[in-house]
């Protein structure tokens, strides 16, 4: 079996081994592949593994041997699933591998915002505490999480984990989900509009689809509390970034924490670069060492299962 890995640098910088994958076939590994070179690099390979490279109808047409597309991710919007099915290729993702990591990053954002850790650390670095007359220097307002309401948009494995952590802090948890019948822990299911109006923190944990693209926009932002915090550790396309920038700069909402953008890497003209009260990280919520080790193990399991004739975690139609 010929195997091509197109963008290994998205999962390892020589700190996590690819040996479990490369041992499964005659492998070629590329750290990064521009989209206009994807088909050329796949060539006559039987299987390809990638993270965000576009696997389009043209790629399948130019690579007739390609019958397995493995993803270093849960999301699969970079693959044309209809084209994959048409060409008899199986597309496999890795669900739920980053649940703990993304929930942890969500609360890293929340705690930094509510406890102002970075801002207080900066005052210490400036010498403000050294030069202050009292034992405590609390000029930057902070707040307790207990009693606050967090609205979780999307209640899959990550959303549920965020809710679990929130309850440990004494928070009230509500959710908006397209599958309310699957919410079995008693969490109130609200409409999106109700959730936005009630929540002190709104946290996005849903996949990006055609239906929910830019679900956070000028209209929905106007429904939020002026003291509210928006968190996006899901997909950038869920948010109209210009509308969020405008809402932050005008005080429509108090703040935002963003780990994913519509265009990645960030463009020079990204509206959020200069938005007020916007904390950003470069799409790293999923990326702790343990998480990436787990991811690579499961990608290898997907490839082994396909080779054995019993594919798992298939996201396209039966082929």
C-alpha positions as CSV (number, residue, x, y, z in Angstrom):
1,X,0.0,0.0,0.0
2,X,1.3,3.4,-0.9
3,X,0.6,6.1,1.7
4,X,1.1,9.9,1.6
5,X,1.0,12.2,4.6
6,X,0.5,15.7,3.4
7,X,0.8,18.0,6.4
8,X,2.6,16.2,9.2
9,X,3.7,19.6,10.8
10,X,0.0,20.1,11.8
11,X,0.4,17.3,14.3
12,X,4.0,17.0,15.2
13,X,7.2,19.0,15.3
14,X,9.3,15.9,16.0
15,X,7.8,15.6,19.5
16,X,5.3,13.0,18.5
17,X,6.3,10.0,16.4
18,X,4.7,9.1,13.1
19,X,6.2,5.6,13.1
20,X,2.8,4.0,13.9
21,X,1.5,5.3,10.6
22,X,4.5,5.1,8.3
23,X,5.0,1.4,9.3
24,X,1.7,0.6,7.7
25,X,2.7,1.1,4.1
26,X,5.2,2.6,1.6
27,X,5.0,6.1,3.1
28,X,5.9,9.6,1.9
29,X,5.7,12.3,4.5
30,X,5.4,16.0,3.7
31,X,5.5,18.6,6.5
32,X,3.3,21.0,4.5
33,X,1.5,20.8,1.2
34,X,0.0,23.8,-0.7
35,X,-3.4,22.9,-2.0
36,X,-2.3,23.3,-5.6
37,X,0.2,20.5,-5.1
38,X,-2.1,18.0,-3.3
39,X,-3.0,15.9,-6.3
40,X,0.6,15.8,-7.6
41,X,1.9,14.6,-4.2
42,X,-0.8,11.9,-3.8
43,X,-0.1,10.7,-7.3
44,X,-0.8,6.9,-7.5
45,X,-1.0,6.4,-3.7
46,X,-3.8,4.2,-2.3
47,X,-4.2,6.3,0.9
48,X,-3.7,9.8,2.0
49,X,-3.7,11.3,5.5
50,X,-4.0,15.0,6.1
51,X,-5.4,17.7,8.4
52,X,-6.6,20.7,6.4
53,X,-5.5,20.1,2.9
54,X,-8.3,20.3,0.4
55,X,-9.3,16.9,-1.1
56,X,-11.5,17.9,-3.9
57,X,-13.3,16.3,-6.9
58,X,-10.3,17.2,-9.0
59,X,-7.9,15.5,-6.6
60,X,-10.0,12.2,-6.8
61,X,-10.1,12.5,-10.6
62,X,-6.3,13.0,-10.9
63,X,-5.6,10.3,-8.3
64,X,-7.7,7.3,-9.4
65,X,-6.0,4.9,-7.0
66,X,-7.0,6.9,-3.9
67,X,-9.4,4.9,-1.8
68,X,-8.7,6.0,1.7
69,X,-8.7,9.6,3.1
70,X,-7.7,9.7,6.8
71,X,-8.0,12.9,8.7
72,X,-5.8,14.2,11.5
73,X,-9.0,15.8,12.9
74,X,-12.6,15.4,13.8
75,X,-13.8,18.0,11.3
76,X,-13.9,17.0,7.6
77,X,-15.2,20.0,5.7
78,X,-11.9,20.1,3.7
79,X,-12.9,16.8,1.9
80,X,-15.5,16.6,-0.8
81,X,-17.5,13.7,0.6
82,X,-19.7,13.3,-2.5
83,X,-16.7,13.1,-4.7
84,X,-15.1,10.6,-2.3
85,X,-18.2,8.4,-2.4
86,X,-18.4,8.7,-6.2
87,X,-14.8,7.5,-6.6
88,X,-15.2,4.7,-4.1
89,X,-13.0,6.3,-1.4
90,X,-13.6,6.0,2.3
91,X,-13.1,9.1,4.5
92,X,-12.4,8.5,8.2
93,X,-12.1,11.1,10.9
94,X,-11.1,10.9,14.6
95,X,-14.0,11.8,16.9
96,X,-13.7,12.9,20.5
97,X,-9.9,12.7,20.8
98,X,-9.6,16.3,22.0
99,X,-12.5,16.6,24.4
100,X,-10.5,17.2,27.5
101,X,-8.0,19.5,25.8
102,X,-10.6,21.8,24.3
103,X,-12.7,22.0,27.4
104,X,-9.5,22.8,29.4
105,X,-8.6,25.6,26.9
106,X,-12.1,26.9,27.2
107,X,-11.7,27.3,30.9
108,X,-8.2,28.7,30.5
109,X,-9.9,31.5,28.6
110,X,-12.7,31.9,31.1
111,X,-10.5,32.0,34.1
112,X,-8.1,34.4,32.5
113,X,-11.0,36.7,31.8
114,X,-12.7,36.4,35.2
115,X,-9.5,36.4,37.3
116,X,-7.5,38.8,35.1
117,X,-4.4,36.6,35.6
118,X,-2.4,38.0,32.7
119,X,-3.3,41.6,33.6
120,X,-2.3,41.1,37.2
121,X,0.9,39.4,36.2
122,X,1.8,42.3,34.0
123,X,1.3,44.7,36.9
124,X,3.7,42.7,39.0
125,X,6.3,42.7,36.2
126,X,5.9,46.5,36.0
127,X,6.8,46.8,39.7
128,X,3.3,48.0,40.8
129,X,3.2,45.7,43.7
130,X,6.7,46.5,44.8
131,X,5.8,50.2,45.0
132,X,2.4,49.8,46.6
133,X,1.8,50.5,50.3
134,X,-0.7,47.7,51.0
135,X,-0.3,43.9,50.9
136,X,-2.9,43.6,48.1
137,X,-3.1,45.3,44.8
138,X,-6.6,44.7,43.4
139,X,-7.3,47.6,41.1
140,X,-8.4,45.4,38.2
141,X,-12.0,44.1,38.8
142,X,-12.5,40.3,39.0
143,X,-15.6,38.1,39.3
144,X,-16.7,34.8,40.7
145,X,-18.0,32.1,38.3
146,X,-20.4,30.7,40.9
147,X,-23.9,31.7,40.0
148,X,-23.0,32.8,36.5
149,X,-24.8,31.2,33.5
150,X,-22.8,29.6,30.7
151,X,-24.6,28.9,27.4
152,X,-23.1,26.0,25.5
153,X,-23.8,26.0,21.8
154,X,-23.5,22.4,20.7
155,X,-23.7,19.6,23.3
156,X,-21.5,16.8,22.0
157,X,-18.6,15.4,23.9
158,X,-16.8,18.7,24.3
159,X,-19.9,20.7,25.1
160,X,-20.8,18.1,27.8
161,X,-17.3,18.2,29.3
162,X,-17.5,22.1,29.4
163,X,-20.8,21.7,31.2
164,X,-19.4,19.3,33.7
165,X,-16.5,21.6,34.5
166,X,-18.8,24.6,34.7
167,X,-21.0,22.8,37.3
168,X,-17.9,22.2,39.4
169,X,-17.5,26.0,39.6
170,X,-21.1,26.4,40.7
171,X,-22.3,27.8,37.3
172,X,-25.7,27.4,35.8
173,X,-25.5,25.5,32.4
174,X,-27.9,25.8,29.5
175,X,-27.5,24.6,25.9
176,X,-28.6,25.1,22.4
177,X,-28.3,21.9,20.3
178,X,-29.8,20.4,17.2
179,X,-30.2,17.1,19.0
180,X,-32.0,18.0,22.3
181,X,-33.3,14.4,22.6
182,X,-29.7,13.4,23.3
183,X,-29.3,15.7,26.3
184,X,-29.8,13.3,29.2
185,X,-28.2,15.1,32.1
186,X,-31.0,17.5,32.8
187,X,-29.4,20.5,31.1
188,X,-32.1,22.9,29.9
189,X,-32.3,23.1,26.1
190,X,-33.1,26.6,24.9
191,X,-33.5,28.3,21.5
192,X,-30.3,30.1,20.4
193,X,-32.0,33.4,21.0
194,X,-33.0,32.4,24.6
195,X,-29.5,31.2,25.3
196,X,-27.8,34.3,24.1
197,X,-30.1,36.5,26.2
198,X,-29.6,34.5,29.4
199,X,-25.9,33.7,29.3
200,X,-23.0,35.5,31.0
201,X,-20.7,33.3,28.9
202,X,-21.5,31.8,25.5
203,X,-19.2,29.0,24.4
204,X,-19.3,27.5,20.9
205,X,-18.8,23.7,20.6
206,X,-20.6,22.7,17.4
207,X,-19.3,21.7,13.9
208,X,-19.4,24.1,11.1
209,X,-22.2,23.4,8.5
210,X,-23.8,25.4,5.7
211,X,-26.8,26.0,8.1
212,X,-24.9,27.5,11.0
213,X,-22.2,29.5,9.1
214,X,-22.0,32.9,10.7
215,X,-24.6,32.0,13.3
216,X,-22.9,34.6,15.5
217,X,-23.6,37.8,13.6
218,X,-24.7,41.4,14.2
219,X,-28.3,40.3,15.0
220,X,-27.4,37.4,17.4
221,X,-24.7,39.5,19.1
222,X,-27.2,42.2,19.8
223,X,-29.2,39.6,21.8
224,X,-26.3,39.1,24.3
225,X,-25.8,40.8,27.6
226,X,-23.5,43.8,27.4
227,X,-21.4,42.1,30.1
228,X,-21.2,38.8,28.2
229,X,-18.2,36.9,27.1
230,X,-18.1,35.0,23.8
231,X,-15.8,32.0,23.4
232,X,-15.0,30.2,20.1
233,X,-12.8,27.1,20.3
234,X,-14.8,25.4,17.5
235,X,-14.6,26.7,14.0
236,X,-14.0,30.3,12.8
237,X,-16.8,30.2,10.2
238,X,-19.4,30.1,13.0
239,X,-18.7,33.8,13.6
240,X,-19.0,36.8,11.4
241,X,-15.7,38.3,12.4
242,X,-16.4,41.8,11.3
243,X,-19.7,41.8,13.2
244,X,-17.9,40.5,16.3
245,X,-15.2,43.2,16.0
246,X,-17.9,45.9,15.7
247,X,-19.7,44.4,18.8
248,X,-16.5,44.5,20.8
249,X,-15.5,48.0,19.8
250,X,-19.0,49.4,20.4
251,X,-19.5,47.6,23.8
252,X,-22.4,45.4,22.6
253,X,-20.6,42.6,24.4
254,X,-17.8,42.8,27.0
255,X,-15.3,40.5,25.5
256,X,-14.4,37.5,23.3
257,X,-11.9,34.7,23.4
258,X,-11.1,33.1,20.0
259,X,-9.0,30.1,19.1
260,X,-10.3,29.6,15.5
261,X,-10.7,31.9,12.6
262,X,-12.5,31.8,9.2
263,X,-9.1,32.0,7.4
264,X,-6.1,30.2,9.0
265,X,-3.3,31.1,9.3
266,X,-4.6,34.6,10.4
267,X,-4.6,37.1,7.6
268,X,-3.2,40.6,7.9
269,X,-6.7,42.1,7.4
270,X,-8.5,39.9,10.0
271,X,-10.9,42.3,11.7
272,X,-10.3,40.7,15.2
273,X,-6.6,41.7,15.2
274,X,-7.5,45.2,16.4
275,X,-10.7,44.5,18.2
276,X,-11.1,45.6,21.8
277,X,-11.2,43.1,24.6
278,X,-10.4,40.1,22.3
279,X,-8.0,37.4,23.5
280,X,-6.8,35.1,20.7
281,X,-4.7,32.0,20.5
282,X,-3.5,30.4,17.3
283,X,-5.8,27.3,17.0
284,X,-4.1,25.4,19.8
285,X,-6.9,24.3,22.0
286,X,-6.7,20.8,20.6
287,X,-2.9,20.5,20.7
288,X,-1.5,19.3,24.1
289,X,1.1,16.6,23.7
290,X,-1.1,13.8,25.1
291,X,-3.9,14.8,22.8
292,X,-1.7,14.6,19.7
293,X,-0.4,11.2,20.8
294,X,-3.9,9.9,21.1
295,X,-4.8,11.4,17.7
296,X,-2.0,9.6,15.9
297,X,-2.9,6.3,17.6
298,X,-6.5,6.6,16.4
299,X,-5.5,7.7,12.9
300,X,-3.4,4.5,12.7
301,X,-6.3,2.5,14.0
302,X,-8.5,3.9,11.2
303,X,-6.0,3.0,8.5
304,X,-5.5,-0.5,9.9
305,X,-9.2,-1.1,10.0
306,X,-9.6,0.0,6.4
307,X,-6.7,-2.2,5.3
308,X,-8.4,-5.1,7.1
309,X,-11.7,-4.5,5.1
310,X,-13.7,-3.2,8.1
311,X,-13.3,0.6,8.1
312,X,-14.3,2.6,11.2
313,X,-15.2,6.2,11.8
314,X,-16.4,6.6,8.2
315,X,-18.0,10.0,7.6
316,X,-19.1,9.6,3.9
317,X,-21.8,7.5,2.5
318,X,-21.4,3.7,2.1
319,X,-19.0,2.9,-0.7
